[in-house]
Amino acid sequence: MQKSEYVQAVRESTFLQNLTNQNLPFSWGKAYAIYDEPEKANPNIHDYQSYLTSKAKPHLFDTQSELILISPYYIPREQRMTKFKELTVRGVRVRILTNSLASTDVSIVYAGYKPYRIPLLRAGIELYESMPTNNVSKQQKKHSFGGSSRASLHTKLYILDRKKIFVGSYNFDPRSLNINTELGILFENKELAEEIAQWWDNHVDSWAYKLNLVEEESMEENDESEYGIEWITTENGKEQRYTVEPHTSFWRRFGVDFMSILPIEDQL
């Protein structure tokens, strides 16, 4: 971006205009810092109660009606899969957004996430993958959680029952869980949570693929290979369905398939 374009973009920023005019809307509520203690970086200390995940868990998995989870890198692992299944069994609507293969900047993380797609969909979870930025129009980008690098999704955000919001550095993956030191803020603010959730309702279909489970023929009962996936979106006003990861090459998909069999999930 040229300097003149940057200056023009700043001038046209609604947020900055409101800030200059002292016209920013405020919504009062409580906010709590949730974070990993620095000792987490010490491999000889394993105080799991001091981890961010332990502190956030009561909020995340005690949702009663709806959970919206946005995480650029998403690898739930079996223990978390069980928790998500318990939510859907209780009637909680769970919607998850992560990067598509075409948009991610770390393909090996997508390889770690790939085996969980069908189990998530079978559990009744609604799964979305963000489109790459070059497949999103300028108008759509104004309404997306965009970023500056190749990946079109960077935001880490959870909306709980449209009453609470968690935003921070935490990705829903093993690296954030066990290796990195992460932090975030939990907001108890129904008005703000409802506003963001409504934004999701209105715009997610315009810049993310919705994954759909497709039954295929299988010789064995309860064999997950009997299921396939469709990526559904709207392009040029028409519904488009893909049977492989959209806008990716054979070799990129082949590489992800190979990486998905490597025993390195703990490091992703």
Contacts in CASP RR format, 6 or more apart in sequence:
PFRMAT RR
TARGET T0000
AUTHOR 0000-0000-0000
METHOD contacts of the structure
MODEL  1
MQKSEYVQAVRESTFLQNLTNQNLPFSWGKAYAIYDEPEKANPNIHDYQS
YLTSKAKPHLFDTQSELILISPYYIPREQRMTKFKELTVRGVRVRILTNS
LASTDVSIVYAGYKPYRIPLLRAGIELYESMPTNNVSKQQKKHSFGGSSR
ASLHTKLYILDRKKIFVGSYNFDPRSLNINTELGILFENKELAEEIAQWW
DNHVDSWAYKLNLVEEESMEENDESEYGIEWITTENGKEQRYTVEPHTSF
WRRFGVDFMSILPIEDQL
1 9 0 8 1.000
10 16 0 8 1.000
15 24 0 8 1.000
17 23 0 8 1.000
18 24 0 8 1.000
18 25 0 8 1.000
27 189 0 8 1.000
27 191 0 8 1.000
27 192 0 8 1.000
28 189 0 8 1.000
29 187 0 8 1.000
29 188 0 8 1.000
29 189 0 8 1.000
30 187 0 8 1.000
30 188 0 8 1.000
30 189 0 8 1.000
31 185 0 8 1.000
31 186 0 8 1.000
31 187 0 8 1.000
31 188 0 8 1.000
32 185 0 8 1.000
32 186 0 8 1.000
32 188 0 8 1.000
33 183 0 8 1.000
33 184 0 8 1.000
33 185 0 8 1.000
34 52 0 8 1.000
34 55 0 8 1.000
34 56 0 8 1.000
34 166 0 8 1.000
34 183 0 8 1.000
34 184 0 8 1.000
34 185 0 8 1.000
34 186 0 8 1.000
35 52 0 8 1.000
35 55 0 8 1.000
35 181 0 8 1.000
35 182 0 8 1.000
35 183 0 8 1.000
35 184 0 8 1.000
36 50 0 8 1.000
36 51 0 8 1.000
36 52 0 8 1.000
36 180 0 8 1.000
36 181 0 8 1.000
36 182 0 8 1.000
36 183 0 8 1.000
37 47 0 8 1.000
37 50 0 8 1.000
37 51 0 8 1.000
37 181 0 8 1.000
38 181 0 8 1.000
39 45 0 8 1.000
39 47 0 8 1.000
39 50 0 8 1.000
40 47 0 8 1.000
40 50 0 8 1.000
40 51 0 8 1.000
40 181 0 8 1.000
41 181 0 8 1.000
48 54 0 8 1.000
51 177 0 8 1.000
52 170 0 8 1.000
52 182 0 8 1.000
52 183 0 8 1.000
52 184 0 8 1.000
53 170 0 8 1.000
53 177 0 8 1.000
56 166 0 8 1.000
56 170 0 8 1.000
56 186 0 8 1.000
59 160 0 8 1.000
59 164 0 8 1.000
59 166 0 8 1.000
59 186 0 8 1.000
60 67 0 8 1.000
60 158 0 8 1.000
60 160 0 8 1.000
60 166 0 8 1.000
61 83 0 8 1.000
61 86 0 8 1.000
61 87 0 8 1.000
63 87 0 8 1.000
63 92 0 8 1.000
63 160 0 8 1.000
63 161 0 8 1.000
64 90 0 8 1.000
64 92 0 8 1.000
64 161 0 8 1.000
65 91 0 8 1.000
65 92 0 8 1.000
65 93 0 8 1.000
65 161 0 8 1.000
65 162 0 8 1.000
66 92 0 8 1.000
66 93 0 8 1.000
66 94 0 8 1.000
66 95 0 8 1.000
66 159 0 8 1.000
66 160 0 8 1.000
66 161 0 8 1.000
66 162 0 8 1.000
66 197 0 8 1.000
67 87 0 8 1.000
67 92 0 8 1.000
67 93 0 8 1.000
67 94 0 8 1.000
67 95 0 8 1.000
67 158 0 8 1.000
67 159 0 8 1.000
67 160 0 8 1.000
67 161 0 8 1.000
68 95 0 8 1.000
68 96 0 8 1.000
68 97 0 8 1.000
68 157 0 8 1.000
68 158 0 8 1.000
68 159 0 8 1.000
68 197 0 8 1.000
68 200 0 8 1.000
69 94 0 8 1.000
69 95 0 8 1.000
69 96 0 8 1.000
69 97 0 8 1.000
69 157 0 8 1.000
69 158 0 8 1.000
69 172 0 8 1.000
70 96 0 8 1.000
70 97 0 8 1.000
70 98 0 8 1.000
70 145 0 8 1.000
70 153 0 8 1.000
70 155 0 8 1.000
70 156 0 8 1.000
70 157 0 8 1.000
70 158 0 8 1.000
71 96 0 8 1.000
71 97 0 8 1.000
71 98 0 8 1.000
71 156 0 8 1.000
71 171 0 8 1.000
71 172 0 8 1.000
71 173 0 8 1.000
72 98 0 8 1.000
72 99 0 8 1.000
72 104 0 8 1.000
72 151 0 8 1.000
72 153 0 8 1.000
72 154 0 8 1.000
72 155 0 8 1.000
72 156 0 8 1.000
72 171 0 8 1.000
73 98 0 8 1.000
73 99 0 8 1.000
73 104 0 8 1.000
73 106 0 8 1.000
73 109 0 8 1.000
73 113 0 8 1.000
73 171 0 8 1.000
73 172 0 8 1.000
73 173 0 8 1.000
73 175 0 8 1.000
73 176 0 8 1.000
73 268 0 8 1.000
74 96 0 8 1.000
74 98 0 8 1.000
74 113 0 8 1.000
74 171 0 8 1.000
74 172 0 8 1.000
74 173 0 8 1.000
75 109 0 8 1.000
75 112 0 8 1.000
75 113 0 8 1.000
75 116 0 8 1.000
75 172 0 8 1.000
75 173 0 8 1.000
75 174 0 8 1.000
75 265 0 8 1.000
75 268 0 8 1.000
76 84 0 8 1.000
76 116 0 8 1.000
76 120 0 8 1.000
76 172 0 8 1.000
77 174 0 8 1.000
77 265 0 8 1.000
80 172 0 8 1.000
81 116 0 8 1.000
81 119 0 8 1.000
81 120 0 8 1.000
81 123 0 8 1.000
84 94 0 8 1.000
84 120 0 8 1.000
84 123 0 8 1.000
84 125 0 8 1.000
85 123 0 8 1.000
87 94 0 8 1.000
88 94 0 8 1.000
88 123 0 8 1.000
88 124 0 8 1.000
88 125 0 8 1.000
93 126 0 8 1.000
94 124 0 8 1.000
94 125 0 8 1.000
94 126 0 8 1.000
95 125 0 8 1.000
95 126 0 8 1.000
95 127 0 8 1.000
95 128 0 8 1.000
95 200 0 8 1.000
96 120 0 8 1.000
96 125 0 8 1.000
96 126 0 8 1.000
96 127 0 8 1.000
96 128 0 8 1.000
97 128 0 8 1.000
97 129 0 8 1.000
97 130 0 8 1.000
97 153 0 8 1.000
97 204 0 8 1.000
97 208 0 8 1.000
98 113 0 8 1.000
98 127 0 8 1.000
98 128 0 8 1.000
98 129 0 8 1.000
98 130 0 8 1.000
98 153 0 8 1.000
99 105 0 8 1.000
99 110 0 8 1.000
99 129 0 8 1.000
99 130 0 8 1.000
99 151 0 8 1.000
99 152 0 8 1.000
99 153 0 8 1.000
100 129 0 8 1.000
100 130 0 8 1.000
100 131 0 8 1.000
100 132 0 8 1.000
100 209 0 8 1.000
100 231 0 8 1.000
100 245 0 8 1.000
100 246 0 8 1.000
101 107 0 8 1.000
101 110 0 8 1.000
101 129 0 8 1.000
101 245 0 8 1.000
101 248 0 8 1.000
101 252 0 8 1.000
101 253 0 8 1.000
101 256 0 8 1.000
102 131 0 8 1.000
102 132 0 8 1.000
102 135 0 8 1.000
102 245 0 8 1.000
102 246 0 8 1.000
102 247 0 8 1.000
102 248 0 8 1.000
103 129 0 8 1.000
103 130 0 8 1.000
103 131 0 8 1.000
103 132 0 8 1.000
103 133 0 8 1.000
103 150 0 8 1.000
103 151 0 8 1.000
103 152 0 8 1.000
103 153 0 8 1.000
104 110 0 8 1.000
104 151 0 8 1.000
105 149 0 8 1.000
105 150 0 8 1.000
105 151 0 8 1.000
107 252 0 8 1.000
107 255 0 8 1.000
107 256 0 8 1.000
107 259 0 8 1.000
108 256 0 8 1.000
108 259 0 8 1.000
108 264 0 8 1.000
108 268 0 8 1.000
109 173 0 8 1.000
109 268 0 8 1.000
110 256 0 8 1.000
111 255 0 8 1.000
111 256 0 8 1.000
111 257 0 8 1.000
111 259 0 8 1.000
111 260 0 8 1.000
111 262 0 8 1.000
112 259 0 8 1.000
112 260 0 8 1.000
112 265 0 8 1.000
112 268 0 8 1.000
114 256 0 8 1.000
114 257 0 8 1.000
114 260 0 8 1.000
115 260 0 8 1.000
117 127 0 8 1.000
117 211 0 8 1.000
117 229 0 8 1.000
118 213 0 8 1.000
118 224 0 8 1.000
118 227 0 8 1.000
118 228 0 8 1.000
118 229 0 8 1.000
119 224 0 8 1.000
120 127 0 8 1.000
121 127 0 8 1.000
121 211 0 8 1.000
121 212 0 8 1.000
121 213 0 8 1.000
121 227 0 8 1.000
121 229 0 8 1.000
122 213 0 8 1.000
122 224 0 8 1.000
122 227 0 8 1.000
126 210 0 8 1.000
127 210 0 8 1.000
127 211 0 8 1.000
128 204 0 8 1.000
128 208 0 8 1.000
128 209 0 8 1.000
128 210 0 8 1.000
128 211 0 8 1.000
129 208 0 8 1.000
129 209 0 8 1.000
129 211 0 8 1.000
129 231 0 8 1.000
130 144 0 8 1.000
130 145 0 8 1.000
130 152 0 8 1.000
130 153 0 8 1.000
130 207 0 8 1.000
130 208 0 8 1.000
130 209 0 8 1.000
131 152 0 8 1.000
131 207 0 8 1.000
131 208 0 8 1.000
131 209 0 8 1.000
131 233 0 8 1.000
131 246 0 8 1.000
132 150 0 8 1.000
132 152 0 8 1.000
132 247 0 8 1.000
133 141 0 8 1.000
133 146 0 8 1.000
133 147 0 8 1.000
133 150 0 8 1.000
133 152 0 8 1.000
135 246 0 8 1.000
135 247 0 8 1.000
136 144 0 8 1.000
136 152 0 8 1.000
136 207 0 8 1.000
140 203 0 8 1.000
140 206 0 8 1.000
140 207 0 8 1.000
141 207 0 8 1.000
143 199 0 8 1.000
143 202 0 8 1.000
143 203 0 8 1.000
143 206 0 8 1.000
143 207 0 8 1.000
144 152 0 8 1.000
144 203 0 8 1.000
144 207 0 8 1.000
145 153 0 8 1.000
145 154 0 8 1.000
145 155 0 8 1.000
145 157 0 8 1.000
146 152 0 8 1.000
146 153 0 8 1.000
146 154 0 8 1.000
146 155 0 8 1.000
147 153 0 8 1.000
147 154 0 8 1.000
152 207 0 8 1.000
155 167 0 8 1.000
156 167 0 8 1.000
156 168 0 8 1.000
156 169 0 8 1.000
156 170 0 8 1.000
156 171 0 8 1.000
157 165 0 8 1.000
157 166 0 8 1.000
157 167 0 8 1.000
157 168 0 8 1.000
157 196 0 8 1.000
158 165 0 8 1.000
158 166 0 8 1.000
158 167 0 8 1.000
159 165 0 8 1.000
159 193 0 8 1.000
159 196 0 8 1.000
159 197 0 8 1.000
159 200 0 8 1.000
160 166 0 8 1.000
160 193 0 8 1.000
161 193 0 8 1.000
162 190 0 8 1.000
162 193 0 8 1.000
162 194 0 8 1.000
162 197 0 8 1.000
163 188 0 8 1.000
163 189 0 8 1.000
163 190 0 8 1.000
163 193 0 8 1.000
164 186 0 8 1.000
164 187 0 8 1.000
164 188 0 8 1.000
164 189 0 8 1.000
164 193 0 8 1.000
165 186 0 8 1.000
165 187 0 8 1.000
165 189 0 8 1.000
165 192 0 8 1.000
165 193 0 8 1.000
165 196 0 8 1.000
166 184 0 8 1.000
166 185 0 8 1.000
166 186 0 8 1.000
166 187 0 8 1.000
167 184 0 8 1.000
167 185 0 8 1.000
167 187 0 8 1.000
168 182 0 8 1.000
168 183 0 8 1.000
168 184 0 8 1.000
168 185 0 8 1.000
169 176 0 8 1.000
169 180 0 8 1.000
169 182 0 8 1.000
169 183 0 8 1.000
169 184 0 8 1.000
170 176 0 8 1.000
170 182 0 8 1.000
170 183 0 8 1.000
170 184 0 8 1.000
173 268 0 8 1.000
174 265 0 8 1.000
174 266 0 8 1.000
174 267 0 8 1.000
174 268 0 8 1.000
175 267 0 8 1.000
175 268 0 8 1.000
176 182 0 8 1.000
178 266 0 8 1.000
179 267 0 8 1.000
187 193 0 8 1.000
205 233 0 8 1.000
205 234 0 8 1.000
206 234 0 8 1.000
208 233 0 8 1.000
209 231 0 8 1.000
209 232 0 8 1.000
209 233 0 8 1.000
209 242 0 8 1.000
209 246 0 8 1.000
210 231 0 8 1.000
210 232 0 8 1.000
210 233 0 8 1.000
211 229 0 8 1.000
211 230 0 8 1.000
211 231 0 8 1.000
211 232 0 8 1.000
212 229 0 8 1.000
212 230 0 8 1.000
212 231 0 8 1.000
212 232 0 8 1.000
212 241 0 8 1.000
213 227 0 8 1.000
213 228 0 8 1.000
213 229 0 8 1.000
214 227 0 8 1.000
214 228 0 8 1.000
214 229 0 8 1.000
214 230 0 8 1.000
214 243 0 8 1.000
215 226 0 8 1.000
215 227 0 8 1.000
215 228 0 8 1.000
216 225 0 8 1.000
216 226 0 8 1.000
216 227 0 8 1.000
216 228 0 8 1.000
217 226 0 8 1.000
218 225 0 8 1.000
218 226 0 8 1.000
220 226 0 8 1.000
228 243 0 8 1.000
229 243 0 8 1.000
230 241 0 8 1.000
230 242 0 8 1.000
230 243 0 8 1.000
231 241 0 8 1.000
231 242 0 8 1.000
231 245 0 8 1.000
231 246 0 8 1.000
232 239 0 8 1.000
232 240 0 8 1.000
232 241 0 8 1.000
232 242 0 8 1.000
233 239 0 8 1.000
233 240 0 8 1.000
233 242 0 8 1.000
233 246 0 8 1.000
234 240 0 8 1.000
244 253 0 8 1.000
245 253 0 8 1.000
245 256 0 8 1.000
END
